[in-house]
Amino acid sequence: MVTASLLTEAENRMKKALEAMKREMNNIRTGRATPALIEGVGIDYYGVTTPLNQLGTITAPEARLLVVQPWDRSALPAIEKGILRANLGLNPSSDGVVVRIPIPQPTEERRREYVKMAKRQAEEFKVEVRNIRRDLIEKLRAMEKNKEISQDDNRRSQEHLQRITDSYVSQIDAVATAKEAEVMEV
């Protein structure tokens, strides 16, 4: 059935949006050190901007410390500069072998900004999911108009699509709520 493949396509697109949102949420700082905070930072390595996670191992040995152990020690100064340039509010220091990045405890005001940022991102992803729904509804209406599907099939498909959409919107809300709780945790 044609509508089943369209619904599957829409669900796959919504799943990708949810996964992208989870990745974005990892970039929002909490008081805890997490490698996801810096792994995507672009480092100028021999004239090529390279993600930090491709230049070395990133670990969080303590709750407030990240350690980057580069595979090439000559990259240490570039890694330090790249982290400073990323404007994350982090101050890396190198001992010639590894780069240590202490994670400062965010202030109450800063935490509230992070919560607002998380809510804004969640809303953007909800809009993305709703846009996927709108696109599919337009396709279904066009198929009904061209007599490819019946009016009943269109209505059933739209109801199913709405259930899928509601499910992903609630999952986005759950991820955002969890992130807000994590950010506000002292």
Backbone bond lengths (Angstrom), bond angles and torsions (degrees), N, CA, C in turn:
res aa  C-N    CA-C-N  psi(-1)  N-CA   C-N-CA  omega(-1)  CA-C   N-CA-C  phi
1 M - - - 1.453 - - 1.530 109.28 -
2 V 1.297 116.35 135.41 1.465 123.46 -175.99 1.526 111.51 -64.41
3 T 1.332 116.67 -42.64 1.471 119.27 -176.48 1.527 111.47 -66.05
4 A 1.345 116.95 -32.67 1.473 119.67 179.06 1.529 110.35 -62.93
5 S 1.319 117.25 -41.19 1.469 119.47 179.69 1.531 110.72 -68.13
6 L 1.329 116.27 -35.60 1.478 119.21 176.75 1.525 110.75 -65.58
7 L 1.332 116.89 -41.65 1.460 120.53 179.05 1.530 111.03 -65.18
8 T 1.330 116.31 -39.18 1.464 120.70 177.43 1.521 110.38 -63.89
9 E 1.324 116.06 -42.50 1.466 121.20 177.99 1.532 110.28 -60.50
10 A 1.344 116.40 -45.02 1.463 120.72 -179.67 1.525 110.40 -63.55
11 E 1.326 116.90 -41.73 1.460 119.84 -179.74 1.529 110.79 -65.31
12 N 1.331 117.24 -39.22 1.467 120.53 177.60 1.526 110.96 -63.39
13 R 1.333 116.50 -41.21 1.469 119.77 178.73 1.522 110.85 -65.17
14 M 1.331 116.94 -39.08 1.465 120.73 178.84 1.528 110.74 -67.64
15 K 1.336 115.99 -37.93 1.469 120.20 178.15 1.526 109.89 -62.92
16 K 1.334 117.09 -41.50 1.463 120.77 178.05 1.524 110.54 -63.84
17 A 1.332 117.38 -38.44 1.466 120.67 177.90 1.523 110.35 -63.51
18 L 1.331 117.51 -41.36 1.463 121.47 178.46 1.527 110.98 -64.03
19 E 1.329 116.94 -42.18 1.469 120.42 178.41 1.524 110.74 -64.73
20 A 1.326 116.85 -40.51 1.467 120.35 177.94 1.529 110.04 -63.53
21 M 1.323 116.75 -38.54 1.460 120.20 179.15 1.525 110.14 -64.15
22 K 1.329 117.20 -41.95 1.467 120.09 178.89 1.527 110.78 -61.44
23 R 1.338 116.68 -39.93 1.473 119.84 177.58 1.525 110.44 -64.33
24 E 1.335 116.62 -42.43 1.468 120.83 178.98 1.530 110.84 -63.17
25 M 1.310 116.69 -40.71 1.468 120.82 -179.43 1.531 111.05 -63.94
26 N 1.345 117.11 -30.86 1.465 119.97 177.85 1.523 111.88 -63.93
27 N 1.331 116.99 -24.19 1.459 120.45 -178.91 1.523 112.89 -81.35
28 I 1.325 117.10 -11.44 1.462 120.02 177.12 1.517 107.66 -80.81
29 R 1.316 115.32 125.49 1.460 120.30 -175.44 1.511 112.57 -70.16
30 T 1.296 114.03 142.73 1.459 120.89 169.11 1.524 104.71 -120.56
31 G 1.275 118.34 -174.94 1.461 119.92 178.23 1.508 112.17 -74.43
32 R 1.340 116.74 -12.62 1.445 122.04 -175.01 1.528 110.98 -95.97
33 A 1.319 116.59 145.63 1.465 121.08 177.46 1.521 109.21 -78.42
34 T 1.314 115.85 131.24 1.467 121.48 175.63 1.524 108.65 -141.71
35 P 1.325 118.01 133.23 1.467 120.13 -179.24 1.524 113.65 -56.23
36 A 1.338 117.87 -28.42 1.466 121.27 -179.73 1.528 111.51 -60.59
37 L 1.321 116.09 -22.17 1.461 121.16 -178.71 1.528 112.00 -62.14
38 I 1.338 116.54 -35.10 1.471 118.97 -174.68 1.525 114.17 -122.40
39 E 1.326 118.92 -4.49 1.472 118.26 -172.31 1.523 113.97 -64.56
40 G 1.314 118.65 -23.39 1.458 120.67 179.64 1.519 113.84 -94.27
41 V 1.341 117.77 1.44 1.464 121.41 -178.57 1.531 109.41 -63.07
42 G 1.324 116.26 130.77 1.461 120.97 -179.33 1.523 111.25 -80.07
43 I 1.322 116.42 126.61 1.469 123.27 -179.78 1.524 107.55 -114.18
44 D 1.336 116.16 131.50 1.464 120.70 177.01 1.526 108.02 -78.44
45 Y 1.317 116.56 98.37 1.465 122.84 -175.53 1.523 108.51 -113.75
46 Y 1.315 116.06 106.35 1.468 122.93 -177.08 1.522 111.93 53.07
47 G 1.339 116.05 44.16 1.451 121.54 175.38 1.524 115.41 82.76
48 V 1.329 117.29 -0.10 1.464 121.41 -179.71 1.525 108.55 -118.59
49 T 1.330 116.77 130.57 1.461 119.63 177.08 1.521 108.47 -76.15
50 T 1.330 115.35 117.87 1.455 122.26 -174.52 1.524 109.80 -123.63
51 P 1.338 119.05 135.67 1.469 120.09 176.18 1.531 110.33 -61.53
52 L 1.309 116.00 141.88 1.466 121.80 -176.30 1.520 112.36 -57.12
53 N 1.329 117.84 -36.71 1.465 119.21 -177.55 1.530 112.87 -68.20
54 Q 1.346 117.55 -8.96 1.464 120.53 176.20 1.525 111.60 -96.10
55 L 1.334 116.46 -2.28 1.465 120.16 -179.05 1.522 113.09 -106.89
56 G 1.320 117.57 -12.27 1.457 119.51 -178.25 1.510 111.63 -179.63
57 T 1.316 113.91 -176.51 1.458 121.42 -179.87 1.521 109.22 -94.14
58 I 1.341 116.33 132.14 1.461 121.45 178.81 1.517 107.38 -111.58
59 T 1.338 116.47 123.78 1.461 120.55 179.07 1.519 110.05 -129.81
60 A 1.324 115.13 161.41 1.468 121.88 175.57 1.527 107.21 -122.55
61 P 1.347 117.82 82.55 1.464 119.94 -176.81 1.533 113.20 -69.12
62 E 1.322 116.67 -23.37 1.460 121.72 178.33 1.524 108.27 -132.17
63 A 1.324 116.32 167.58 1.465 121.06 -178.05 1.524 112.54 -65.32
64 R 1.323 117.91 -25.63 1.463 121.35 -176.48 1.538 112.96 -121.47
65 L 1.333 117.25 27.58 1.463 119.49 -177.80 1.522 110.79 -145.58
66 L 1.330 115.07 133.45 1.463 121.62 171.32 1.523 107.19 -111.72
67 V 1.316 116.04 144.05 1.456 121.27 177.72 1.522 108.01 -127.81
68 V 1.351 114.91 128.39 1.462 120.57 176.90 1.516 107.22 -110.84
69 Q 1.327 116.00 120.22 1.457 120.61 176.99 1.521 107.80 -110.14
70 P 1.348 116.56 100.21 1.473 119.24 -176.90 1.525 111.56 -71.67
71 W 1.335 114.82 150.67 1.455 119.84 176.92 1.526 110.11 -76.12
72 D 1.320 116.64 -23.33 1.467 122.27 177.70 1.530 107.59 -121.57
73 R 1.332 116.33 110.95 1.477 119.56 -175.57 1.523 113.14 -62.38
74 S 1.330 117.55 -22.47 1.463 119.30 179.41 1.526 111.44 -69.41
75 A 1.324 116.71 -10.42 1.471 121.04 179.63 1.528 112.20 -86.20
76 L 1.333 118.51 -6.89 1.469 121.34 -177.20 1.530 113.42 -52.76
77 P 1.357 119.32 -51.42 1.474 118.33 -179.89 1.527 112.88 -61.89
78 A 1.322 117.08 -37.80 1.469 120.81 179.47 1.528 110.46 -66.01
79 I 1.326 116.84 -37.95 1.466 120.83 179.09 1.522 110.03 -64.97
80 E 1.340 116.39 -45.25 1.468 119.87 178.19 1.531 111.12 -59.02
81 K 1.329 116.32 -48.06 1.471 120.29 -179.71 1.516 111.42 -62.31
82 G 1.328 117.18 -41.73 1.457 121.34 -179.08 1.522 112.00 -62.99
83 I 1.322 117.24 -40.62 1.467 120.95 179.33 1.522 109.97 -67.99
84 L 1.324 117.08 -40.12 1.471 119.88 176.87 1.524 110.76 -64.34
85 R 1.350 117.02 -42.53 1.470 122.11 -178.93 1.523 112.43 -67.28
86 A 1.334 116.99 -24.62 1.464 120.76 -178.90 1.527 111.59 -69.10
87 N 1.319 116.69 -11.53 1.466 122.09 174.67 1.531 112.20 56.69
88 L 1.333 115.32 48.44 1.456 121.11 178.98 1.526 111.89 -97.05
89 G 1.327 116.34 -1.35 1.461 119.94 -177.49 1.518 111.60 78.07
90 L 1.328 116.64 24.85 1.461 121.42 -179.31 1.521 109.80 -112.20
91 N 1.338 116.26 145.80 1.460 121.63 -179.74 1.530 109.48 -120.16
92 P 1.333 116.86 95.45 1.463 119.80 -179.22 1.530 111.85 -75.09
93 S 1.316 115.65 151.88 1.475 120.36 174.11 1.521 107.62 -137.65
94 S 1.331 115.17 143.32 1.458 120.90 -176.29 1.521 109.67 -115.28
95 D 1.339 115.08 143.84 1.471 119.35 175.05 1.529 110.81 -112.15
96 G 1.328 117.28 14.61 1.458 121.60 -179.86 1.519 113.17 93.39
97 V 1.334 116.83 -13.84 1.459 120.91 179.76 1.536 110.43 -120.21
98 V 1.330 116.12 -46.09 1.460 121.68 -179.27 1.531 109.62 -133.49
99 V 1.329 115.26 163.64 1.461 121.27 173.78 1.522 106.29 -108.24
100 R 1.337 115.14 123.95 1.462 120.29 177.94 1.522 108.29 -102.52
101 I 1.336 115.21 134.63 1.459 119.85 -178.43 1.531 108.08 -127.13
102 P 1.341 117.18 100.97 1.466 118.81 176.31 1.530 109.90 -71.85
103 I 1.308 116.09 138.31 1.472 121.76 -179.94 1.527 107.41 -101.42
104 P 1.343 117.24 110.52 1.469 119.00 -179.50 1.524 111.69 -71.58
105 Q 1.317 115.08 151.33 1.466 120.70 176.48 1.528 107.39 -71.66
106 P 1.348 118.32 122.83 1.467 118.85 -179.69 1.534 111.29 -70.91
107 T 1.318 115.83 148.70 1.458 120.77 177.30 1.522 109.20 -73.27
108 E 1.331 116.07 166.54 1.471 121.40 178.94 1.526 110.10 -58.34
109 E 1.334 116.12 -43.13 1.468 121.02 -179.67 1.527 110.57 -62.38
110 R 1.331 115.90 -43.49 1.467 120.64 -179.19 1.528 110.30 -65.13
111 R 1.342 116.55 -38.74 1.464 119.89 178.21 1.529 110.78 -61.73
112 R 1.323 115.62 -40.56 1.474 119.23 179.36 1.535 110.27 -63.95
113 E 1.336 116.87 -36.92 1.471 120.19 176.20 1.532 110.16 -63.02
114 Y 1.332 116.91 -41.22 1.463 120.57 178.87 1.521 110.97 -63.70
115 V 1.348 116.58 -38.49 1.469 120.27 178.15 1.526 109.63 -63.95
116 K 1.335 116.85 -43.36 1.471 120.06 178.30 1.528 110.02 -61.14
117 M 1.333 115.93 -41.34 1.460 120.80 179.68 1.533 109.73 -62.39
118 A 1.330 117.10 -42.36 1.467 121.06 179.59 1.528 110.34 -64.28
119 K 1.325 117.33 -42.34 1.468 120.62 179.00 1.520 110.91 -63.80
120 R 1.340 115.95 -41.30 1.464 120.20 179.95 1.529 110.35 -63.52
121 Q 1.333 116.56 -44.00 1.466 119.72 178.96 1.525 110.94 -64.29
122 A 1.326 116.81 -41.33 1.462 120.18 179.17 1.526 109.99 -60.95
123 E 1.328 116.69 -42.14 1.466 120.08 180.00 1.533 110.55 -64.31
124 E 1.332 117.16 -39.76 1.469 120.61 178.40 1.530 110.77 -61.20
125 F 1.325 116.28 -41.21 1.461 118.98 -179.28 1.527 111.43 -72.99
126 K 1.340 118.03 -31.58 1.468 119.93 174.75 1.525 109.48 -64.39
127 V 1.337 116.55 -40.32 1.470 120.48 177.60 1.531 109.51 -62.73
128 E 1.329 116.37 -40.47 1.466 119.82 178.88 1.530 110.88 -61.16
129 V 1.337 116.77 -43.83 1.465 120.85 178.71 1.534 110.14 -63.26
130 R 1.315 116.58 -41.94 1.475 119.83 179.31 1.529 111.60 -66.41
131 N 1.329 116.26 -33.87 1.475 119.43 176.61 1.532 110.87 -66.21
132 I 1.318 116.66 -36.71 1.463 120.57 176.68 1.526 108.48 -62.37
133 R 1.345 116.45 -44.01 1.465 120.97 178.25 1.530 110.26 -60.30
134 R 1.332 116.45 -46.26 1.474 120.70 -178.81 1.529 110.88 -60.14
135 D 1.335 116.73 -43.78 1.470 120.16 179.07 1.526 111.51 -58.96
136 L 1.334 115.77 -43.64 1.450 119.35 -178.41 1.532 111.32 -68.83
137 I 1.326 117.00 -38.28 1.469 119.88 177.83 1.525 110.06 -61.58
138 E 1.335 116.88 -39.98 1.471 119.84 177.17 1.524 110.85 -62.27
139 K 1.336 117.19 -41.17 1.464 120.41 178.06 1.522 110.77 -63.23
140 L 1.349 115.88 -43.29 1.467 119.72 -179.70 1.524 111.02 -63.12
141 R 1.318 117.48 -42.16 1.470 120.80 179.31 1.524 110.92 -63.81
142 A 1.336 115.80 -40.00 1.468 119.81 178.53 1.527 110.09 -64.93
143 M 1.330 116.73 -39.31 1.465 120.24 179.14 1.530 110.40 -65.72
144 E 1.335 116.83 -39.17 1.470 120.03 177.95 1.525 110.15 -66.02
145 K 1.319 116.19 -42.02 1.469 120.91 -179.66 1.531 110.60 -62.45
146 N 1.336 116.59 -37.32 1.464 121.38 179.73 1.533 112.13 -85.42
147 K 1.321 116.82 8.61 1.471 123.32 178.09 1.528 113.01 63.19
148 E 1.350 117.20 26.75 1.463 120.42 176.91 1.531 110.42 -81.80
149 I 1.343 116.77 -29.47 1.463 121.54 175.76 1.527 108.33 -134.52
150 S 1.321 115.04 160.05 1.466 119.13 179.98 1.520 110.47 -83.44
151 Q 1.314 115.36 168.60 1.459 121.39 178.71 1.539 109.66 -63.48
152 D 1.320 116.64 -39.02 1.471 121.16 178.96 1.534 111.18 -64.63
153 D 1.348 115.93 -43.45 1.467 119.24 177.81 1.525 110.68 -61.24
154 N 1.315 116.10 -41.14 1.465 121.20 178.74 1.530 109.74 -60.24
155 R 1.323 116.74 -48.76 1.462 121.24 -178.06 1.533 110.64 -62.91
156 R 1.335 117.32 -46.15 1.475 120.86 179.16 1.521 110.90 -61.50
157 S 1.323 116.44 -42.64 1.465 120.68 179.93 1.523 110.91 -64.19
158 Q 1.323 117.01 -41.09 1.463 119.95 178.74 1.522 111.49 -65.54
159 E 1.337 116.97 -38.10 1.466 119.80 177.53 1.523 110.35 -65.09
160 H 1.331 116.80 -42.99 1.468 121.14 177.98 1.528 109.69 -62.63
161 L 1.315 116.16 -44.25 1.460 121.49 179.13 1.538 110.55 -60.31
162 Q 1.314 117.43 -39.54 1.457 121.01 179.20 1.531 110.90 -64.66
163 R 1.345 116.88 -38.78 1.474 120.44 177.59 1.530 109.98 -64.11
164 I 1.335 117.05 -42.89 1.470 121.03 178.14 1.529 109.55 -61.73
165 T 1.330 116.45 -46.28 1.462 121.67 -179.48 1.527 110.56 -59.99
166 D 1.330 116.65 -47.17 1.470 120.71 179.52 1.528 110.89 -59.35
167 S 1.322 116.22 -39.57 1.462 120.91 179.40 1.531 110.75 -61.79
168 Y 1.334 117.04 -46.63 1.467 119.79 -178.42 1.524 111.92 -70.99
169 V 1.314 117.91 -35.08 1.460 120.45 176.80 1.531 109.80 -63.93
170 S 1.332 117.18 -41.09 1.467 119.36 178.79 1.530 111.18 -68.34
171 Q 1.346 117.67 -34.60 1.468 120.34 176.03 1.529 110.57 -65.39
172 I 1.332 116.77 -40.27 1.465 121.05 177.25 1.527 109.63 -62.24
173 D 1.333 116.79 -44.00 1.467 120.26 177.47 1.525 110.96 -60.11
174 A 1.328 117.24 -41.62 1.468 121.08 -179.28 1.522 111.17 -63.57
175 V 1.340 117.01 -43.30 1.463 120.73 178.83 1.530 109.95 -63.56
176 A 1.327 116.73 -43.10 1.466 120.92 -179.85 1.522 111.06 -64.77
177 T 1.322 117.61 -42.44 1.462 121.10 179.02 1.526 110.96 -63.39
178 A 1.325 116.52 -41.73 1.465 120.11 178.11 1.523 110.86 -63.22
179 K 1.334 116.76 -40.59 1.454 120.46 -179.97 1.533 110.44 -66.66
180 E 1.345 116.94 -40.58 1.469 120.46 178.70 1.523 110.23 -61.23
181 A 1.344 116.94 -43.19 1.466 120.37 179.00 1.526 110.83 -63.85
182 E 1.334 115.76 -39.18 1.468 120.75 179.51 1.528 110.76 -66.02
183 V 1.323 116.69 -40.34 1.470 120.76 -179.54 1.529 111.24 -68.32
184 M 1.314 117.58 -40.33 1.461 121.05 -176.32 1.525 113.05 -79.19
185 E 1.339 116.58 -13.43 1.468 121.15 178.96 1.533 109.28 -64.94
186 V 1.316 115.77 131.74 1.474 119.61 -178.50 1.503 110.29 -93.07
